[in-house]
């Protein structure tokens, strides 16, 4: 099937809502699934592979506008090591795309490094947050069908 150039989805139309708030300062969003795999010894010395689980992580890159990282620090200071959020992610390009994608993510857990305070003179400040997501906490709301 051939497609027209305007049917390629433009990421400029992507939106993320965190706990109901539009993250207008969004620079980029990535959600990846990684298979956890094991090698299996087969007859004749061959080695096959079997997937045994999945791990899903998301990365939010934001322009520094709000103090999200300091709120996470407050949680840690009060003894709460697990800070969760709910995300709604939408990608809808109205200029010729064949549809839209949207997912709701419940209880995404902040993980990894949290950059509490850093800056470079004369540079715009950005923050990156990593989140762990359970596959059972993702609900597909809308997808682009392959015809």
Phi, psi and omega in degrees: 000132176271155177227160178267150181303327182286353178276347176288128186287132179266122181297346179299341182267002180288142179225146174231133174246127178248119182050039176088351181263129176296122179273079184294337182275012182297130174259317177200157177223136177222133172231122184235145175250131178243126175285135169269123188234155176232143173281142180237123177283129181248166178302141177083013176086000177285153176238121176258182182226140176232130174284133184242355179179176177226150176232131180240129178228149176237152176232126175251125173250123186235147166288143182286109176234314182246167183262051180304317182295328178286332174293320177297319177300318178301319177300315180296318180298331180271007176094004181263104183273345182247105178254123182249158172214162174252137181236143166240125183240131183228140173226107186219103180262109185286354185266067173096350180300154184277006180159196182224161173239143176205139175225150171250133181238122181257139173055052172284132185260126174295130182224172173072204182284136173244115180281102186287320180198119175199153177197161174234132182305135179068014178244145172290140183270133176238155176231147177233132179238135175253142182227140173263139185227134173276138181301329180287349180261012179251127177242122176285123179260328183201145178215161178264117183283140173270108186274000000 
